[in-house]
């Protein structure tokens, strides 16, 4: 390498290292851009959440009775929205939990939002209690979802 090339690179390195102006303003500008970006994003997400068409409504299943005994019986399950309104045309599924039933019991809610499910829960030997799980398949014509866990039916030995 020639001495002129070496001296030119060395001079550039020295002048860059000695120049603190570019480094001073850069972190402050990045922090300002980040704060403004996060604030703008939170405002936009708030606007999207307020739009009815994009919001999903969580439904909940309320079985009656919540506590039952082994043997054949019917359980009424109300499907309700967060405002307390009943949801018609939803499918209710009752499955074995720690208490056992044969297969999966299903029923559809009527106009009042109530489904009657026939089950015959059984407990194992030396098992004082168990549960049946309740799931809801919301109707297709609404913006309903069932993502949270619903109230389970408790089965207790008499």
C-alpha positions in Angstrom: 0.0 0.0 0.0 1.1 3.5 -0.7 1.7 5.9 2.1 -0.9 8.3 0.7 -3.7 5.8 0.9 -2.7 4.8 4.5 -2.6 8.4 5.6 -6.0 9.2 4.0 -7.6 6.2 5.9 -6.0 7.1 9.1 -7.1 10.7 8.8 -10.7 9.6 8.2 -10.7 7.3 11.2 -9.3 9.9 13.4 -11.7 12.6 12.3 -14.7 10.2 12.7 -13.6 9.1 16.2 -13.1 12.7 17.3 -16.4 13.9 15.9 -19.0 13.4 18.7 -21.8 15.4 17.0 -23.3 12.5 15.1 -23.4 10.3 18.1 -24.9 12.9 20.4 -28.2 13.5 18.6 -28.8 9.9 17.4 -30.0 8.3 20.6 -32.3 11.2 21.5 -33.8 11.1 18.0 -34.4 7.4 18.3 -36.1 7.7 21.7 -38.4 10.5 20.4 -39.3 8.4 17.3 -40.0 5.4 19.5 -42.2 7.3 21.9 -44.2 8.9 19.1 -44.5 5.6 17.3 -45.8 3.8 20.4 -48.3 6.6 21.2 -49.6 6.5 17.6 -49.9 2.8 17.6 -51.9 2.8 20.9 -54.3 5.4 19.5 -54.8 3.4 16.3 -55.4 0.1 18.3 -57.9 1.9 20.5 -59.8 3.1 17.4 -59.8 -0.4 15.9 -61.1 -1.9 19.2 -64.1 0.5 19.2 -65.3 -0.5 15.7 -68.2 -2.9 16.1 -67.5 -4.9 13.0 -64.1 -6.1 14.2 -64.9 -6.8 17.8 -65.9 -10.3 18.9 -68.3 -11.0 21.7 -67.4 -13.6 24.2 -70.3 -15.9 25.2 -70.5 -17.9 28.5 -72.3 -21.1 29.4 -74.3 -21.3 32.6 -75.4 -24.8 33.5 -78.3 -25.5 35.7 -77.9 -27.3 38.0 -74.2 -26.6 38.6 -73.9 -29.5 41.1 -75.5 -32.9 40.3 -75.3 -36.6 41.1 -74.4 -39.6 39.0 -77.1 -41.2 36.8 -79.4 -40.1 33.9 -80.6 -36.5 34.0 -81.1 -33.3 32.0 -78.9 -30.2 32.4 -80.2 -26.9 31.1 -77.4 -24.7 29.8 -78.0 -21.0 29.2 -75.7 -19.3 26.7 -75.3 -15.6 27.5 -73.4 -12.6 26.1 -71.5 -10.1 28.3 -74.6 -7.9 28.5 -76.6 -10.7 30.0 -78.6 -11.4 26.8 -79.3 -14.9 25.8 -77.9 -16.3 22.6 -80.1 -18.5 20.3 -78.9 -21.1 17.9 -75.6 -21.9 19.7 -74.5 -25.5 20.1 -73.7 -26.7 23.6 -71.3 -29.6 24.0 -70.9 -31.5 27.3 -67.8 -33.7 27.6 -66.2 -35.9 30.2 -63.9 -34.2 32.6 -62.9 -36.1 35.7 -66.5 -37.6 35.7 -67.3 -39.8 32.7 -70.1 -39.8 30.2 -70.5 -41.8 27.0 -69.3 -39.7 24.1 -70.2 -36.1 23.8 -73.7 -34.8 24.6 -74.9 -31.9 22.4 -77.9 -29.7 22.1 -78.8 -26.4 20.4 -80.1 -23.4 22.2 -83.7 -22.3 21.6 -85.1 -18.8 21.2 -84.6 -18.2 24.9 -80.9 -19.2 24.7 -81.3 -22.4 26.7 -80.2 -25.9 25.6 -81.3 -29.1 27.4 -78.6 -31.7 27.4 -79.3 -35.3 28.5 -76.3 -36.9 30.3 -75.6 -39.9 32.5 -72.4 -39.0 34.4 -70.5 -41.8 36.2 -67.8 -41.6 38.9 -65.0 -44.1 39.2 -64.4 -46.3 42.2 -63.5 -44.4 45.3 -64.1 -41.1 43.4 -66.2 -38.8 45.6 -66.7 -36.1 42.9 -65.8 -35.2 39.3 -66.6 -32.6 36.6 -68.2 -32.4 33.2 -66.8 -29.7 30.9 -69.2 -27.4 28.9 -68.2 -25.8 25.6 -70.2 -23.6 23.3 -70.0 -23.4 19.5 -71.5 -19.9 18.8 -74.0 -19.4 16.0 -72.5 -18.6 12.6 -74.6 -15.4 12.1 -73.1 -13.4 15.0 -69.7 -12.1 16.1 -69.6 -14.5 19.0 -66.6 -16.5 20.2 -66.1 -18.9 23.1 -62.5 -18.7 24.1 -62.6 -18.6 27.9 -63.3 -21.6 30.0 -66.9 -22.1 30.9 -68.5 -23.2 34.2 -68.1 -26.9 34.7 -70.8 -29.2 36.1 -69.8 -30.7 39.4 -70.9 -34.4 39.9 -70.9 -35.6 43.5 -71.6 -39.0 45.0 -74.8 -39.1 47.1 
